[in-house]
Amino acid sequence: MLILVPSFTRQHLLRPPQPLHQHLRLQQHQQRPRQPKRAERSFDPTKARATSLGLFSCTLITMTLPELTQARAELTHALEAINEHGERVSLAVPAERALTVYVDKRELVTLMTLGAHPEWLVLGFLRNQRLVSSVQDIASITVDWSVGAAAVKTKAGIDQIEQRTAKKVVTTGCGQGSVFGDLMDEVDAIALPPATITQAQLYGILNAIRLQESTYKSAGSVHGCALFEGEEMLLFVEDVGRHNAIDTIAGWMWLQERNMAGDNKVFYTTGRLTSEMVIKSAQMGVPVVVSRSGITQMGLQVAQTVGLCAIGRATNKHFLCYSGSERLVSQPELAGPKIARH
């Protein structure tokens, strides 16, 4: 992130060292050497303006993002199995590996993950656990799969980390998620932006998911999550647990320029909308959540509390809007004829 600060000093250009940072290209205008004064010289307002602007230069201050490794692991594992006919068949199953997170050399948690984007996962986990309030607080995240560890180095430590991580709630879901502290902490303080989604956009999202190449199609047994802006898919992530997938998306959003806002975004998940999933979506500032599965009672309660539009059972043309229906622009003519459901 770059901030321009007016000054009368010579302009300095500092490059962000992070490979994941989206660099801004700035064109530096060099001042021309002063021409000797002539006896008679016509006044050119354009040149005069350029000269006056040249008096003011900018000192470029670099707000550095954390240094991240780019550790990647194989997403599937090949094996042979015996089918119902007694035949030996070759297939692939999703990988699953343990990643122990250390914060300033203190062991925090072990995450079971597919291993696609471990640095984003760790960053998003710290954000959604409310342990770190700004991406600028993190100096680096180093992942080493040879020892199954992620080392997080902060710039000034995490205040009262022992007390804040003493209470742990084991949440529902495959991969068994964990949340430190009270699940409902700070929920009442969340204010979501006034965004809407049309039924046509919803159908566009479902079609994009249907066409998306995925580990699930080749190996099954994983959850997928995606972030959309309108009908455009910005990021698709799969993991053995849906909470890992949403944490990875949260970490990616945090690394984007100006900490990407969620005001015009839609979050999609293949998993059910539990309280954990709804809370994390709301913390990311995303006001609309879509799932091909259903919603739990507590997930519904949280969605209603924060004013989040929760849409479930979303497949093909069918869906159910459980909460926040004022955010859904209904277009029933797009749904086609009614199909009797037994």
N, C-alpha and C positions, 0 to 999 in steps of 0.2 A: 504494500500500500504506500502511495507516495503523496506527500503534502507539499504544496508550494508555499513558501513563506517569503513575502516581499522583503528585499534588503537592498542596500547600496553596494554590496560586495560583489565580487566576480562570481559568475554562476559555476557551481560544482555539480557534476553529474555522478551520482552514486548508483551502482547497479545492485538490485536485490540479488543475493547469492542463491536464493532458493530455486531449484529447477521447476517446482510446481507453480511458482508465481507467474501470473500472466503479466508479462512486462508491458509497460507503457512506453511507446516510442515518442520521444520528445525531440523536436527539432530545435537545435540551438542556433540562433541567429548571431553571426559574428559581426561585430561593429567594424565598419569600414574605416581605414585610416583617414584622419582629418585632412581635407584638401587645403592647400594654401589659399589664403584669403585673397579674393580678387577685388579690384577697384570697383567694378560694377557687377552685381550678381542679382539675377531675378529671383523672386521669392517663390519657392515651390512648396505648397502646403503639405503635399504627400511626404516629401523628404523631411520637412520640418516635423511632422508627426512621428516619422520613424526615428528621427534623432531624439525627440523628447522621450519616446518610449525606451530608447536605448539607455537612458539614464537609470532606469529601474531594471535591475536584474533579479533573479530568483535563486535563493539557496534551496537546494532540493534535499529534504529530509527523508530518509528512508525508514519506513516502518516495517522492519523485517519480519517475515513469517518464519515459523520454526523450520529448522533443517530436518528433512525427512529422508530416511533411506527409501529405497524402492524394492523392498524384499517381495518376491513373488514365489508362490508355491504351486505345484501341480494341483489342478482342481478336481481331477478324477483319478481313480485307481482301477487298472484293468484286472479282471479276474475271470475264472470259469465257474459256471454253476450247472446244476443238473435240473432240467425242466420236468414237467409232468409226464413226458413221454420217455424219461430215462435218458434223454439226449444231453450231451455236454455242449453248452453254449458259451460263447465269449461275450462279455459285457463289461460295462464300466459303472462304478459306483462313486458317489461324491467322496472326496477326501474329507477327513476331519482330524484336526490337530489342535493340541493345547498351546495357548499363547499366554504365558504368565507376564503380567504387567508390573513393572517396578517404577515407582515414582521417586526420584531422588534417592535411589538405592533401597527404597522401602517397598517390600512386596505388597501389592494392592489387591489383585484379583487374577484368576486364571479364566480366560475366555476360550471356549471351544468354537473353532472357526474353520471355514473353508480355506481361508488364507489368500483371498484374491487381492485385497487392499488393506493389509494389516495396520499400516500407519494411519489411514483415514479412520479405521475402526477404533483404534485407541484414542485418537483425538476426539471423535464423536462420543465415545464412551465417557470421557472426562467432562465433555460439555453437557451431555444429557444427565449426568450424575450431579451436575451443578458444583463440581469440585474446582473447576476453572472458569472464570468469568470472561476471559478474553484470550484469543489466540495468541496475543502478544506476550502472555505470561509463560508460554512454552518456548524453551530454547531449542530443544531437539527431541526427536523420537527415533530411536534406533532399534530395528527389528532384526534378530538373528535366528533364523529357523533351525540352525544346527543345534541350538540349545533351547529353542522354543521360548524365547524371551523377547520382551519389548521394554527397552530402557527409556523412560521419560525423564528429561532434565528440564526443570523449571528455572526461571530466572530469579525467583525470590522465595521458592517453596510454596506449599499450600497451607494456609492458615488453619490451625486446629484440625489437621487431617485425621488424627487418631479419633477424636470425638465425632467427627462428621462421618466416619466410615465404621463406627462401632455398631450401629444398627443396620442390619441387612434384611431386606425383604426378598424372598425367593419367589419370582413371578411365574405365572403359568406360561406354558409354551415349550415347543421342542428346543433342545439346547439349554433349557432352564436358565432364564435370565435372572439377574439380580439387580436390585435397586437399593442404594444406600439412603438411609433416612426414611422419613414418612413419605409415602407415595403422593399424598395430597399437599405436601409443602409447596407453597407459592403458586398453586393452581389458581386461586382466586385473583392473583395479581396479573395473570396473563391476559393481554388485550390483543385479540386477533384483528387483522385488517378487514375492511369491508369488501371482500372479494366474492365473486359469484362464479358459477360454472353452468354452462348451458347443457342441455341434454345431448345436443349434437357433439359438443366437446367431449362429453363423457363417452359417447360411442366411439369417437376418434381415439381416445386413450385406450379403451378396451381392444380396439383393432390393432393399435401399435404393440400392445402386450402380446396379442395373439401371434403377430409376425416376428416378434423378437427371438433371435437365436439364444439358446440358454443351456446351462448345464442340466436344468430340469428335463429338457427334451431329450438329452442324450443319456442321462444317468438317473434322473428323478431324485427324490428324497431331499430336496433343498427348498428353501423359501426365496422368493424374489421380491424386491422392492424397487420402485422407480420414482423419480422426480420429474414432473412435467411442468411446462409453462405453456398454458393453453393445451394444444394437442401435440406439442413438440416434446419429445423425451430428452431430458438433459443428462440423465444418468440412470443406469440400470445396474443393480447389485444383487448378487445371490449369496446366500450363506446357509449354514445348517440351522440357524435360528433367525427368526424374523427380527428380533431385537438387535442382533449383530448387523443385519442389513440396513436397518434404519440408522443405527449409530454410524455406520460407514458413510451414509449419505449426509448425515449431520456434520461429520468431520470434513467431507468434501466441500459442503456449503461454506463452512467456516474459513476455508482456505481461499475462497474466491475473492475477487476484488470487492472491497467495501463490505465483506461478510454478507454474501448474497442474501437478500431479504426474501421472505417466503410469501409476501403479500399476494402475488399473482401465480402462486405455485399450487400444484395438486400432488399429493403423495398417494402412491398406489402400493398395495401389498397383497401378496397371495395368502397371508395368514389372517386369522380372525382379529377383530378390533378389540383388544383387551385394554384395560386402563393404562397399562404401560405404553402401548402403541399410541393411544390417543394423547397421553400426556407428552410424550416425546415429540409428536407431530406439532402440538401446540407450542412447545418450547422452541421449536424451529421456526415458529411464526407461520406455519402452513395451515390455512383455514379450511381446506377441503381434503378429506381422506376417502379413498376408494379401496374396497376389498372384494375379492371374489368369494370370501367367506362371510361369516356373520359377525355379530357384536355381542359382547358380554354385558351383563347388567351394570357393572361398575364402569365399563368403557362407555356405555350410554350415558351414565350419570355425569362423567367427566366431560363428555362432548357437549351435553346440555349446559353444563356450568360455564364453559368457556365460549360457547356459541360456535362450535365447530360443526361443519357439515359432514356427517358420517354416512357414507353410502356403502352398502354391503350387498352380498349375493349378486354381484355385478358380473354377469356373463352374457355374451351376445347382446340381445336387446333388453334383457331383464335386469332389474336392480330394485333395491329397497332403500329409500332414504330414511334413516332412523332418526336423525336430528339435523337441525339447521336447514330445514326445507326452504327457508327464505333465501338461502344462497343458491338454490337450484332453480334455474330458469327452465321450467317444464315445457317440453315440446312433444306432447303425447302422439302427435301425428307421425312421428318418426319411429314409434314403437311397433308399428304394424298391427295386424289383427290379434285379438286376444286369444291366448291358448289356454284351454281348460287345464287346471292343475288339480291333481287328486292328492 
